[in-house]
Amino acid sequence: MLKRILACATAAVLTTVLGVVAMGAPAHAAPARNDSFNEPVYFVPGFTFDLLGRDPAHHCWEGYWKSTADAMRSWGWTGSYHTVSFYKGDNGCNTVIRENGDRDVSIYELGRLLAWNIYSSYSKNNISVDIMAHSMGGLIARSALTGVAAHASGWPPYLYVEDVVTIGTPHRGTSQASLCAATYGYRQCSEMSPGSPLLNALYQSPQSAQGTDWTLIGSDDDDTVSTESALGMTAGHYLRYDANQGLEHSNVHQVTSGSYYQRYKNYYEANWVAGWGAPPARSANNSLYFWWRW
């Protein structure tokens, strides 16, 4: 499967950050790109680990996305929410893309399943969506868009994903995943290891049929995914939170209030900008609202 991605990747050319994949595009016009609070949002969680060896499980709402999703409502978001599930022990989730999944299901396969859910629920009806993803969830989102852009066998013909924001995603892998793979042999850990075939195969800033604006968020307090890895993909917008602010890997996607020292860079600006600004959840919300800027 990865060989098919690599073969297709050599033929694909993404000329701009907001470029549109021409091949395989639908016959009808894509939804207009605009600033909006009403698009459906897919919340994609990350890898879960248990030292006792228990089945992987998320509580998609109470333990993962509730604080951010509730805050987004208070900030005016009206679009529907999809809390994505792919582990057998998941609960509190409303969008199951894989039943009875475990840590050996490929991230790429989860991307395929996510792509089909988005296509069947929205894209085929000419509706675009946004994606907010934490940790491994960002690689699932990236896989979804890569497989469709590569016209891989068994994937939807196109997607409409206007914005994607990844928070603490190991775009260049993480040494902790390498340790996990060596100790436990989990496939997902192997795929998140630096230099893995999956990471080498995934497209840089993969685009949907309407163009997709990517924002990458990382924190210097994150001891699981370095900021260099969290910002380690070509994207339109980069946001880096300085250290000693309590924005750890386990909570960076849930912080909805306060002011935090940060550095950011947009594709339309020449230099990084530093200063005090919004918490990660608000920054992620803003990245989904604006169709071209942050």
Backbone as CSV, one residue per row, in Angstrom:
resi,resn,N_x,N_y,N_z,CA_x,CA_y,CA_z,C_x,C_y,C_z
1,MET,0.839,-1.202,0.000,0.000,0.000,0.000,0.871,1.249,0.000
2,LEU,1.903,1.245,0.857,2.791,2.400,0.900,3.558,2.551,-0.404
3,LYS,3.865,1.419,-1.055,4.549,1.511,-2.334,3.675,2.228,-3.354
4,ARG,2.363,1.971,-3.277,1.461,2.665,-4.195,1.471,4.163,-3.938
5,ILE,1.519,4.552,-2.651,1.569,5.981,-2.322,2.833,6.602,-2.894
6,LEU,3.971,5.924,-2.678,5.241,6.469,-3.130,5.267,6.598,-4.646
7,ALA,4.700,5.609,-5.335,4.679,5.672,-6.787,3.855,6.850,-7.267
8,CYS,2.716,7.049,-6.623,1.858,8.174,-7.010,2.472,9.504,-6.613
9,ALA,3.204,9.505,-5.490,3.765,10.757,-4.987,4.745,11.356,-5.970
10,THR,5.462,10.507,-6.705,6.438,11.032,-7.646,5.767,11.769,-8.797
11,ALA,4.493,11.458,-9.044,3.789,12.090,-10.153,3.007,13.321,-9.738
12,ALA,2.859,13.516,-8.440,2.025,14.629,-7.955,2.861,15.881,-7.789
13,VAL,2.305,17.008,-8.148,2.995,18.283,-7.968,2.052,19.235,-7.239
14,LEU,2.470,19.673,-6.053,1.678,20.640,-5.292,2.387,21.980,-5.407
15,THR,1.903,22.824,-6.285,2.645,24.030,-6.610,2.502,25.143,-5.598
16,THR,1.423,25.144,-4.818,1.251,26.172,-3.802,0.708,25.551,-2.548
17,VAL,0.815,26.293,-1.445,0.289,25.797,-0.181,-1.203,25.543,-0.274
18,LEU,-1.911,26.346,-1.038,-3.356,26.187,-1.186,-3.715,25.639,-2.558
19,GLY,-2.809,24.887,-3.170,-3.064,24.336,-4.487,-4.180,23.315,-4.463
20,VAL,-4.812,23.096,-5.624,-5.895,22.129,-5.748,-5.434,20.984,-6.626
21,VAL,-5.672,19.741,-6.203,-5.334,18.580,-6.998,-6.301,18.503,-8.170
22,ALA,-5.792,18.585,-9.376,-6.661,18.643,-10.540,-7.195,17.267,-10.921
23,MET,-6.350,16.227,-10.898,-6.771,14.905,-11.310,-7.765,14.327,-10.311
24,GLY,-8.804,13.661,-10.819,-9.759,13.017,-9.948,-10.744,13.968,-9.306
25,ALA,-10.730,15.236,-9.706,-11.641,16.213,-9.115,-13.060,15.939,-9.584
26,PRO,-14.060,16.300,-8.787,-15.448,16.075,-9.169,-15.846,16.943,-10.349
27,ALA,-16.909,16.516,-11.047,-17.358,17.258,-12.218,-17.982,18.595,-11.831
28,HIS,-18.662,18.640,-10.678,-19.305,19.886,-10.260,-18.308,20.771,-9.525
29,ALA,-18.653,22.039,-9.405,-17.751,22.992,-8.758,-17.616,22.684,-7.273
30,ALA,-16.414,22.869,-6.758,-16.168,22.654,-5.332,-16.847,23.744,-4.514
31,PRO,-17.158,23.468,-3.254,-17.719,24.510,-2.388,-16.769,25.700,-2.299
32,ALA,-17.330,26.877,-2.203,-16.513,28.086,-2.093,-15.732,28.077,-0.789
33,ARG,-14.502,28.537,-0.848,-13.697,28.698,0.360,-14.055,30.038,0.992
34,ASN,-14.342,30.030,2.290,-14.718,31.276,2.949,-14.466,31.178,4.445
35,ASP,-14.537,32.323,5.114,-14.440,32.351,6.570,-15.791,31.934,7.134
36,SER,-15.808,30.909,7.975,-17.111,30.437,8.446,-16.998,29.694,9.770
37,PHE,-18.061,29.806,10.561,-18.207,29.075,11.811,-19.143,27.877,11.666
38,ASN,-19.663,27.632,10.466,-20.728,26.641,10.340,-20.309,25.331,9.688
39,GLU,-19.034,25.141,9.431,-18.618,23.879,8.821,-18.547,22.761,9.862
40,PRO,-18.885,21.529,9.466,-18.688,20.394,10.364,-17.208,20.251,10.721
41,VAL,-16.942,19.854,11.954,-15.565,19.665,12.417,-15.363,18.211,12.830
42,TYR,-14.331,17.594,12.290,-13.905,16.263,12.720,-12.790,16.428,13.743
43,PHE,-13.033,15.951,14.954,-12.037,15.965,16.020,-11.369,14.588,16.059
44,VAL,-10.085,14.540,15.717,-9.393,13.253,15.592,-8.357,13.120,16.710
45,PRO,-8.509,12.136,17.585,-7.587,11.975,18.715,-6.316,11.235,18.314
46,GLY,-5.430,11.076,19.281,-4.153,10.449,19.011,-4.014,9.041,19.566
47,PHE,-2.779,8.608,19.643,-2.416,7.288,20.163,-2.654,7.251,21.669
48,THR,-3.090,6.118,22.168,-3.228,5.957,23.610,-2.406,4.760,24.062
49,PHE,-1.741,4.926,25.199,-0.803,3.910,25.688,-1.144,3.548,27.123
50,ASP,-0.963,2.288,27.462,-1.273,1.809,28.805,-0.169,0.860,29.253
51,LEU,0.522,1.198,30.337,1.618,0.367,30.832,1.149,-1.011,31.271
52,LEU,-0.135,-1.139,31.596,-0.679,-2.423,32.036,-1.105,-3.303,30.865
53,GLY,-0.964,-2.786,29.656,-1.283,-3.586,28.484,-2.759,-3.707,28.176
54,ARG,-3.585,-2.845,28.766,-5.017,-2.916,28.511,-5.352,-2.407,27.113
55,ASP,-6.546,-2.804,26.631,-6.975,-2.371,25.307,-6.973,-0.848,25.223
56,PRO,-6.575,-0.303,24.071,-6.563,1.158,23.925,-7.972,1.722,23.968
57,ALA,-8.107,2.905,24.545,-9.431,3.520,24.655,-9.313,5.021,24.863
58,HIS,-10.203,5.756,24.212,-10.385,7.183,24.466,-11.780,7.401,25.027
59,HIS,-11.924,8.385,25.888,-13.255,8.950,26.103,-13.266,10.217,25.267
60,CYS,-13.833,10.099,24.086,-13.690,11.154,23.083,-14.197,12.508,23.547
61,TRP,-15.187,12.506,24.424,-15.788,13.771,24.822,-15.223,14.259,26.146
62,GLU,-15.618,13.645,27.257,-15.239,14.142,28.581,-13.731,14.222,28.765
63,GLY,-13.027,13.212,28.305,-11.602,13.169,28.580,-10.710,13.733,27.504
64,TYR,-11.309,14.210,26.408,-10.442,14.594,25.295,-10.817,15.946,24.671
65,TRP,-12.015,16.049,24.111,-12.337,17.219,23.304,-13.352,18.173,23.923
66,LYS,-13.969,17.807,25.037,-15.087,18.589,25.566,-14.730,20.048,25.828
67,SER,-13.614,20.294,26.507,-13.285,21.675,26.868,-13.114,22.544,25.628
68,THR,-12.437,22.019,24.625,-12.228,22.789,23.396,-13.519,22.939,22.609
69,ALA,-14.268,21.851,22.470,-15.508,21.909,21.696,-16.529,22.835,22.347
70,ASP,-16.641,22.779,23.674,-17.559,23.688,24.371,-17.126,25.138,24.197
71,ALA,-15.820,25.380,24.304,-15.322,26.744,24.125,-15.604,27.248,22.713
72,MET,-15.450,26.379,21.731,-15.739,26.786,20.353,-17.192,27.208,20.187
73,ARG,-18.099,26.521,20.859,-19.504,26.937,20.812,-19.663,28.347,21.393
74,SER,-18.961,28.605,22.497,-19.063,29.930,23.118,-18.442,31.007,22.244
75,TRP,-17.521,30.622,21.362,-16.901,31.564,20.438,-17.700,31.705,19.147
76,GLY,-18.801,30.971,19.030,-19.691,31.150,17.891,-19.757,30.016,16.896
77,TRP,-19.046,28.901,17.149,-19.057,27.809,16.164,-20.419,27.126,16.158
78,THR,-21.010,26.962,14.978,-22.338,26.353,14.867,-22.338,25.029,14.111
79,GLY,-21.237,24.691,13.457,-21.176,23.455,12.687,-21.255,22.219,13.567
80,SER,-21.648,21.099,12.979,-21.763,19.847,13.724,-20.386,19.323,14.115
81,TYR,-20.354,18.529,15.167,-19.112,17.955,15.681,-19.077,16.451,15.423
82,HIS,-17.907,15.979,15.012,-17.680,14.544,14.850,-16.465,14.150,15.688
83,THR,-16.702,13.465,16.801,-15.606,12.965,17.627,-15.276,11.562,17.142
84,VAL,-14.081,11.413,16.596,-13.710,10.209,15.851,-13.213,9.110,16.781
85,SER,-13.658,7.892,16.509,-13.268,6.714,17.284,-12.638,5.672,16.370
86,PHE,-11.542,5.035,16.863,-10.934,3.944,16.099,-10.349,2.848,16.986
87,TYR,-10.473,2.960,18.310,-10.018,1.917,19.232,-11.215,1.172,19.812
88,LYS,-11.032,-0.104,20.091,-12.135,-0.949,20.556,-12.725,-0.490,21.887
89,GLY,-11.928,0.162,22.725,-12.427,0.587,24.026,-12.946,2.006,24.077
90,ASP,-13.021,2.674,22.929,-13.463,4.071,22.903,-14.904,4.212,23.389
91,ASN,-15.181,5.348,24.021,-16.557,5.651,24.415,-16.770,7.160,24.350
92,GLY,-18.022,7.573,24.337,-18.332,8.990,24.236,-18.023,9.580,22.878
93,CYS,-17.941,8.741,21.845,-17.595,9.188,20.495,-18.822,9.038,19.598
94,ASN,-19.003,9.932,18.652,-20.176,9.835,17.778,-19.847,9.481,16.340
95,THR,-18.563,9.263,16.026,-18.172,8.934,14.656,-17.154,7.798,14.690
96,VAL,-17.626,6.578,14.542,-16.770,5.390,14.610,-16.292,5.051,13.202
97,ILE,-14.987,5.152,12.974,-14.455,4.806,11.656,-13.869,3.402,11.635
98,ARG,-13.574,2.845,12.809,-13.063,1.477,12.891,-13.546,0.860,14.202
99,GLU,-14.266,-0.247,14.108,-14.700,-0.963,15.295,-13.644,-1.993,15.689
100,ASN,-13.473,-2.181,16.978,-12.530,-3.178,17.496,-11.099,-2.932,17.031
101,GLY,-10.744,-1.674,16.841,-9.391,-1.349,16.435,-8.414,-1.434,17.591
102,ASP,-7.146,-1.656,17.263,-6.102,-1.693,18.279,-4.887,-0.928,17.778
103,ARG,-3.768,-1.050,18.493,-2.576,-0.263,18.172,-1.811,-0.814,16.973
104,ASP,-2.294,-1.909,16.408,-1.642,-2.487,15.236,-2.364,-2.173,13.930
105,VAL,-3.446,-1.416,13.999,-4.103,-0.956,12.772,-3.292,0.208,12.206
106,SER,-2.923,0.112,10.948,-2.075,1.136,10.342,-2.723,2.514,10.378
107,ILE,-1.916,3.519,10.633,-2.374,4.907,10.578,-2.910,5.226,9.183
108,TYR,-2.256,4.686,8.174,-2.688,4.911,6.794,-4.083,4.341,6.556
109,GLU,-4.350,3.151,7.101,-5.680,2.555,6.977,-6.724,3.390,7.712
110,LEU,-6.372,3.908,8.878,-7.301,4.790,9.591,-7.582,6.047,8.769
111,GLY,-6.571,6.530,8.062,-6.785,7.663,7.167,-7.764,7.331,6.055
112,ARG,-7.656,6.125,5.521,-8.587,5.703,4.467,-10.021,5.661,4.993
113,LEU,-10.180,5.117,6.192,-11.514,5.031,6.787,-12.077,6.420,7.100
114,LEU,-11.212,7.314,7.585,-11.647,8.690,7.830,-12.060,9.355,6.524
115,ALA,-11.279,9.140,5.476,-11.592,9.740,4.180,-12.962,9.287,3.681
116,TRP,-13.256,8.009,3.827,-14.556,7.506,3.376,-15.700,8.082,4.200
117,ASN,-15.481,8.262,5.498,-16.534,8.843,6.327,-16.828,10.277,5.904
118,ILE,-15.770,11.041,5.671,-15.951,12.428,5.234,-16.632,12.476,3.871
119,TYR,-16.178,11.623,2.965,-16.759,11.614,1.621,-18.236,11.238,1.659
120,SER,-18.553,10.141,2.355,-19.930,9.639,2.379,-20.876,10.594,3.095
121,SER,-20.370,11.257,4.133,-21.222,12.139,4.928,-21.346,13.539,4.339
122,TYR,-20.292,14.010,3.666,-20.275,15.417,3.259,-19.796,15.675,1.836
123,SER,-18.622,15.196,1.475,-18.026,15.602,0.202,-18.910,15.260,-0.984
124,LYS,-19.499,14.065,-0.997,-20.334,13.678,-2.139,-21.590,14.542,-2.233
125,ASN,-21.929,15.212,-1.129,-23.063,16.137,-1.108,-22.632,17.587,-1.284
126,ASN,-21.385,17.767,-1.719,-20.832,19.090,-2.016,-20.739,19.978,-0.773
127,ILE,-20.403,19.362,0.367,-20.233,20.081,1.630,-18.798,19.896,2.100
128,SER,-18.149,20.981,2.487,-16.777,20.886,2.972,-16.754,20.798,4.494
129,VAL,-15.654,20.274,5.024,-15.495,20.102,6.467,-14.143,20.655,6.892
130,ASP,-13.965,20.769,8.207,-12.683,21.108,8.813,-12.242,19.950,9.701
131,ILE,-10.939,19.875,9.968,-10.394,18.830,10.836,-9.514,19.459,11.899
132,MET,-9.751,19.086,13.167,-8.855,19.422,14.267,-8.302,18.104,14.807
133,ALA,-6.992,17.971,14.842,-6.387,16.696,15.205,-5.268,16.886,16.216
134,HIS,-5.181,15.950,17.144,-4.144,15.974,18.170,-3.239,14.764,18.004
135,SER,-1.936,14.994,18.114,-0.944,13.921,18.134,-1.073,13.036,16.891
136,MET,-1.174,11.708,17.068,-1.279,10.794,15.933,-2.464,11.124,15.044
137,GLY,-3.490,11.762,15.616,-4.654,12.132,14.816,-4.300,12.993,13.623
138,GLY,-3.259,13.820,13.765,-2.825,14.632,12.639,-2.267,13.798,11.506
139,LEU,-1.621,12.673,11.838,-1.114,11.773,10.803,-2.253,11.010,10.142
140,ILE,-3.320,10.740,10.897,-4.504,10.124,10.297,-5.117,11.084,9.280
141,ALA,-5.255,12.354,9.661,-5.797,13.358,8.741,-4.898,13.519,7.519
142,ARG,-3.605,13.551,7.751,-2.655,13.698,6.646,-2.712,12.481,5.721
143,SER,-2.876,11.293,6.308,-3.023,10.074,5.507,-4.285,10.129,4.661
144,ALA,-5.383,10.598,5.263,-6.652,10.678,4.532,-6.505,11.512,3.270
145,LEU,-5.884,12.664,3.401,-5.750,13.562,2.257,-4.680,13.081,1.283
146,THR,-3.633,12.440,1.798,-2.594,11.905,0.917,-3.146,10.799,0.029
147,GLY,-3.858,9.843,0.626,-4.381,8.728,-0.151,-5.326,9.164,-1.249
148,VAL,-6.182,10.141,-0.947,-7.117,10.638,-1.955,-6.360,11.397,-3.043
149,ALA,-5.421,12.246,-2.640,-4.648,13.012,-3.626,-3.816,12.097,-4.519
150,ALA,-3.385,10.947,-3.976,-2.579,9.999,-4.740,-3.429,9.067,-5.595
151,HIS,-4.764,9.186,-5.492,-5.680,8.323,-6.242,-5.413,6.855,-5.943
152,ALA,-5.167,6.561,-4.677,-4.882,5.193,-4.263,-6.117,4.320,-4.427
153,SER,-5.907,3.070,-4.756,-7.002,2.124,-4.924,-7.754,1.935,-3.610
154,GLY,-9.084,1.961,-3.681,-9.892,1.752,-2.490,-10.182,3.011,-1.702
155,TRP,-9.836,4.166,-2.273,-10.056,5.441,-1.593,-11.150,6.227,-2.306
156,PRO,-11.757,7.203,-1.630,-12.771,8.035,-2.286,-12.179,8.804,-3.466
157,PRO,-13.021,9.209,-4.417,-12.506,9.929,-5.583,-12.040,11.345,-5.274
158,TYR,-12.589,11.961,-4.242,-12.198,13.319,-3.873,-12.706,13.608,-2.470
159,LEU,-12.179,14.673,-1.875,-12.648,15.177,-0.587,-12.741,16.692,-0.654
160,TYR,-13.587,17.250,0.201,-13.630,18.689,0.425,-13.282,18.939,1.891
161,VAL,-12.036,19.272,2.134,-11.562,19.602,3.484,-10.920,20.979,3.392
162,GLU,-11.588,21.972,3.941,-11.135,23.353,3.772,-9.934,23.684,4.650
163,ASP,-9.966,23.243,5.920,-8.894,23.570,6.867,-8.547,22.350,7.707
164,VAL,-7.265,22.216,8.009,-6.800,21.209,8.967,-5.854,21.889,9.945
165,VAL,-6.048,21.643,11.240,-5.090,22.086,12.249,-4.618,20.859,13.009
166,THR,-3.307,20.699,13.117,-2.739,19.603,13.899,-2.044,20.185,15.122
167,ILE,-2.222,19.514,16.260,-1.694,19.994,17.535,-0.818,18.902,18.132
168,GLY,0.467,19.163,18.253,1.377,18.173,18.816,1.468,16.903,17.989
169,THR,1.396,17.025,16.678,1.472,15.861,15.791,2.921,15.571,15.413
170,PRO,3.357,14.308,15.497,4.748,13.971,15.168,4.967,13.840,13.660
171,HIS,4.934,14.950,12.951,5.100,14.913,11.498,6.464,14.358,11.098
172,ARG,7.453,14.520,11.947,8.777,13.933,11.705,9.064,12.778,12.654
173,GLY,8.036,12.303,13.319,8.204,11.188,14.237,8.616,11.632,15.625
174,THR,8.720,10.666,16.521,9.122,10.938,17.897,9.924,9.766,18.434
175,SER,10.953,10.067,19.206,11.800,9.010,19.767,11.017,8.116,20.716
176,GLN,9.984,8.654,21.344,9.177,7.829,22.235,8.427,6.755,21.459
177,ALA,8.043,7.054,20.232,7.411,6.034,19.398,8.412,4.945,19.041
178,SER,9.653,5.330,18.795,10.689,4.332,18.510,10.883,3.401,19.695
179,LEU,10.910,3.967,20.903,11.046,3.154,22.110,9.843,2.234,22.275
180,CYS,8.661,2.758,22.027,7.437,1.961,22.108,7.474,0.807,21.110
181,ALA,7.915,1.092,19.891,7.977,0.050,18.865,8.973,-1.039,19.246
182,ALA,10.126,-0.626,19.783,11.146,-1.597,20.169,10.700,-2.448,21.348
183,THR,9.921,-1.857,22.252,9.506,-2.561,23.469,8.258,-3.404,23.258
184,TYR,7.285,-2.852,22.538,5.983,-3.515,22.424,5.648,-3.985,21.006
185,GLY,6.325,-3.437,20.025,6.096,-3.869,18.655,4.824,-3.365,18.007
186,TYR,4.183,-2.360,18.594,2.939,-1.853,18.012,3.202,-1.195,16.653
187,ARG,2.347,-1.491,15.713,2.519,-0.933,14.376,2.418,0.586,14.379
188,GLN,1.461,1.118,15.128,1.306,2.570,15.152,2.549,3.252,15.703
189,CYS,3.208,2.634,16.670,4.464,3.195,17.180,5.543,3.157,16.106
190,SER,5.628,2.041,15.382,6.614,1.941,14.306,6.388,3.018,13.259
191,GLU,5.123,3.269,12.936,4.817,4.247,11.897,5.074,5.677,12.348
192,MET,5.091,5.909,13.660,5.396,7.249,14.172,6.867,7.419,14.522
193,SER,7.680,6.416,14.240,9.115,6.515,14.501,9.776,7.368,13.425
194,PRO,10.760,8.185,13.783,11.424,9.024,12.787,11.943,8.204,11.607
195,GLY,11.683,8.685,10.402,12.170,8.016,9.204,11.372,6.803,8.779
196,SER,10.203,6.579,9.363,9.406,5.405,9.004,8.927,5.502,7.556
197,PRO,8.644,4.356,6.911,8.114,4.404,5.544,6.850,5.248,5.426
198,LEU,5.987,5.191,6.425,4.765,5.994,6.359,5.085,7.481,6.353
199,LEU,5.914,7.931,7.294,6.228,9.360,7.369,6.924,9.834,6.100
200,ASN,7.744,8.980,5.516,8.424,9.355,4.277,7.465,9.413,3.093
201,ALA,6.366,8.650,3.169,5.435,8.577,2.046,4.372,9.663,2.067
202,LEU,4.003,10.131,3.249,2.919,11.106,3.332,3.289,12.407,2.626
203,TYR,2.317,12.988,1.941,2.538,14.239,1.230,2.784,15.387,2.207
204,GLN,3.497,16.390,1.717,3.632,17.651,2.422,2.414,18.511,2.093
205,SER,1.670,18.910,3.115,0.487,19.742,2.914,-0.461,19.160,1.860
206,PRO,-0.894,17.909,2.029,-1.784,17.306,1.026,-3.083,18.093,0.894
207,GLN,-3.545,18.187,-0.347,-4.675,19.055,-0.668,-5.931,18.269,-1.019
208,SER,-7.074,18.820,-0.637,-8.352,18.276,-1.081,-8.749,18.954,-2.387
209,ALA,-9.901,18.578,-2.928,-10.322,19.090,-4.230,-10.728,20.558,-4.205
210,GLN,-10.860,21.156,-3.030,-11.166,22.588,-2.954,-9.980,23.387,-2.421
211,GLY,-8.837,22.711,-2.235,-7.707,23.323,-1.555,-7.862,23.159,-0.059
212,THR,-6.748,23.005,0.643,-6.774,22.779,2.092,-5.704,23.627,2.751
213,ASP,-6.104,24.421,3.731,-5.192,25.301,4.465,-4.760,24.585,5.746
214,TRP,-3.460,24.353,5.892,-2.918,23.618,7.035,-2.300,24.567,8.059
215,THR,-2.585,24.320,9.340,-1.956,25.019,10.458,-1.352,23.984,11.393
216,LEU,-0.087,24.167,11.764,0.609,23.245,12.663,0.919,23.962,13.972
217,ILE,0.552,23.337,15.100,0.761,23.916,16.422,1.633,22.983,17.252
218,GLY,2.645,23.545,17.900,3.510,22.769,18.787,3.864,23.570,20.022
219,SER,4.297,22.860,21.057,4.663,23.508,22.319,6.036,23.035,22.769
220,ASP,6.861,23.977,23.218,8.184,23.617,23.724,8.110,22.877,25.055
221,ASP,6.945,22.848,25.696,6.759,22.062,26.919,6.455,20.598,26.624
222,ASP,6.186,20.276,25.386,5.788,18.919,25.005,7.006,17.998,25.045
223,ASP,7.001,17.035,25.972,8.109,16.092,26.103,7.916,14.841,25.257
224,THR,6.782,14.734,24.579,6.506,13.562,23.746,6.803,13.838,22.282
225,VAL,6.349,14.976,21.799,6.568,15.372,20.407,7.282,16.717,20.406
226,SER,8.492,16.751,19.906,9.254,17.998,19.880,8.559,19.019,18.994
227,THR,8.840,20.287,19.256,8.257,21.332,18.421,8.732,21.193,16.985
228,GLU,9.977,20.773,16.807,10.503,20.599,15.452,9.688,19.560,14.684
229,SER,9.255,18.517,15.373,8.431,17.502,14.721,6.995,17.984,14.541
230,ALA,6.458,18.660,15.550,5.084,19.167,15.460,4.929,20.173,14.323
231,LEU,6.007,20.900,14.012,5.982,21.879,12.921,6.725,21.350,11.700
232,GLY,6.906,20.045,11.633,7.790,19.444,10.650,7.153,19.026,9.342
233,MET,6.224,19.786,8.832,5.632,19.547,7.521,5.417,20.894,6.847
234,THR,5.515,20.923,5.538,5.195,22.142,4.812,3.752,22.536,5.097
235,ALA,3.531,23.773,5.488,2.181,24.221,5.830,2.074,25.724,5.637
236,GLY,0.845,26.207,5.636,0.626,27.638,5.482,0.887,28.429,6.736
237,HIS,0.729,27.770,7.908,0.798,28.497,9.173,1.471,27.630,10.234
238,TYR,2.389,28.250,10.972,3.091,27.575,12.065,2.917,28.384,13.346
239,LEU,2.650,27.677,14.449,2.488,28.336,15.744,3.250,27.546,16.792
240,ARG,4.177,28.227,17.458,5.037,27.585,18.455,4.889,28.296,19.797
241,TYR,4.499,27.540,20.828,4.376,28.084,22.181,5.678,27.858,22.940
242,ASP,6.157,28.915,23.593,7.401,28.819,24.348,7.252,27.901,25.557
243,ALA,8.394,27.490,26.109,8.427,26.554,27.234,8.008,27.222,28.546
244,ASN,7.835,26.384,29.553,7.519,26.804,30.929,6.167,27.503,31.043
245,GLN,5.208,27.033,30.255,3.851,27.576,30.314,2.808,26.489,30.584
246,GLY,3.279,25.263,30.856,2.368,24.182,31.213,1.590,23.577,30.066
247,LEU,2.033,23.797,28.842,1.331,23.258,27.677,1.981,21.939,27.271
248,GLU,1.612,20.884,27.977,2.191,19.558,27.774,1.456,18.813,26.656
249,HIS,2.032,17.681,26.261,1.421,16.901,25.181,0.003,16.471,25.532
250,SER,-0.228,16.148,26.784,-1.523,15.610,27.195,-2.626,16.656,27.310
251,ASN,-2.248,17.942,27.352,-3.290,18.959,27.551,-3.251,20.112,26.556
252,VAL,-2.268,20.143,25.679,-2.097,21.315,24.820,-3.331,21.556,23.948
253,HIS,-4.052,20.514,23.588,-5.240,20.650,22.738,-6.486,21.026,23.526
254,GLN,-6.354,21.142,24.862,-7.515,21.381,25.718,-7.507,22.742,26.405
255,VAL,-6.446,23.515,26.247,-6.305,24.786,26.966,-7.062,25.879,26.218
256,THR,-8.072,26.444,26.888,-9.001,27.366,26.219,-8.930,28.808,26.704
257,SER,-8.142,29.075,27.738,-8.108,30.439,28.275,-6.689,30.810,28.666
258,GLY,-6.477,32.102,28.894,-5.165,32.594,29.271,-4.424,33.197,28.096
259,SER,-3.294,33.813,28.406,-2.429,34.405,27.392,-1.077,33.708,27.452
260,TYR,-0.528,33.354,26.290,0.679,32.535,26.233,1.678,33.138,25.250
261,TYR,2.956,33.074,25.652,3.985,33.601,24.760,4.191,32.621,23.616
262,GLN,4.227,33.153,22.411,4.231,32.300,21.227,4.976,32.966,20.080
263,ARG,5.289,32.157,19.100,5.903,32.626,17.861,5.123,32.007,16.709
264,TYR,4.811,32.799,15.694,4.056,32.251,14.578,4.578,32.795,13.257
265,LYS,4.303,32.040,12.212,4.713,32.437,10.866,3.659,31.954,9.879
266,ASN,3.286,32.840,8.966,2.319,32.529,7.918,2.996,32.568,6.555
267,TYR,2.451,31.843,5.610,3.075,31.762,4.291,3.124,33.113,3.589
268,TYR,2.267,34.037,3.987,2.238,35.348,3.340,3.092,36.378,4.080
269,GLU,3.865,35.932,5.078,4.754,36.819,5.826,6.185,36.317,5.730
270,ALA,7.130,37.233,5.721,8.529,36.853,5.539,9.169,36.347,6.821
271,ASN,8.722,36.839,7.972,9.414,36.550,9.224,8.468,36.012,10.289
272,TRP,9.074,35.368,11.286,8.328,34.931,12.455,7.948,36.141,13.303
273,VAL,6.804,36.056,13.965,6.324,37.106,14.855,6.221,36.524,16.255
274,ALA,6.741,37.247,17.255,6.717,36.766,18.638,5.912,37.713,19.511
275,GLY,5.253,37.144,20.526,4.496,37.965,21.460,3.483,37.142,22.227
276,TRP,2.731,37.804,23.091,1.691,37.144,23.868,0.437,36.999,23.016
277,GLY,-0.218,35.849,23.150,-1.392,35.616,22.325,-2.326,34.574,22.892
278,ALA,-3.217,34.103,22.060,-4.316,33.225,22.460,-3.829,31.845,22.885
279,PRO,-4.631,31.148,23.699,-4.312,29.773,24.079,-4.455,28.838,22.880
280,PRO,-3.897,27.634,22.971,-3.908,26.732,21.811,-5.292,26.441,21.244
281,ALA,-6.280,26.192,22.104,-7.611,25.856,21.584,-8.206,27.011,20.790
282,ARG,-8.005,28.239,21.269,-8.534,29.402,20.540,-7.778,29.593,19.226
283,SER,-6.482,29.384,19.253,-5.703,29.491,18.019,-6.154,28.445,17.006
284,ALA,-6.414,27.225,17.489,-6.894,26.169,16.599,-8.260,26.528,16.023
285,ASN,-9.132,27.056,16.856,-10.448,27.507,16.403,-10.303,28.562,15.305
286,ASN,-9.432,29.527,15.516,-9.242,30.592,14.527,-8.724,30.038,13.205
287,SER,-7.861,29.033,13.285,-7.294,28.462,12.061,-8.362,27.756,11.228
288,LEU,-9.399,27.238,11.882,-10.496,26.612,11.145,-11.485,27.646,10.613
289,TYR,-11.600,28.769,11.303,-12.523,29.820,10.862,-12.034,30.491,9.581
290,PHE,-10.774,30.907,9.558,-10.237,31.626,8.401,-9.866,30.639,7.301
291,TRP,-10.242,30.944,6.078,-9.988,30.003,4.991,-8.593,30.141,4.387
292,TRP,-7.910,31.241,4.693,-6.590,31.411,4.086,-5.550,31.974,5.044
293,ARG,-5.972,32.543,6.174,-5.006,33.106,7.099,-5.233,32.534,8.488
294,TRP,-4.402,32.974,9.405,-4.474,32.436,10.769,-4.773,33.546,11.750
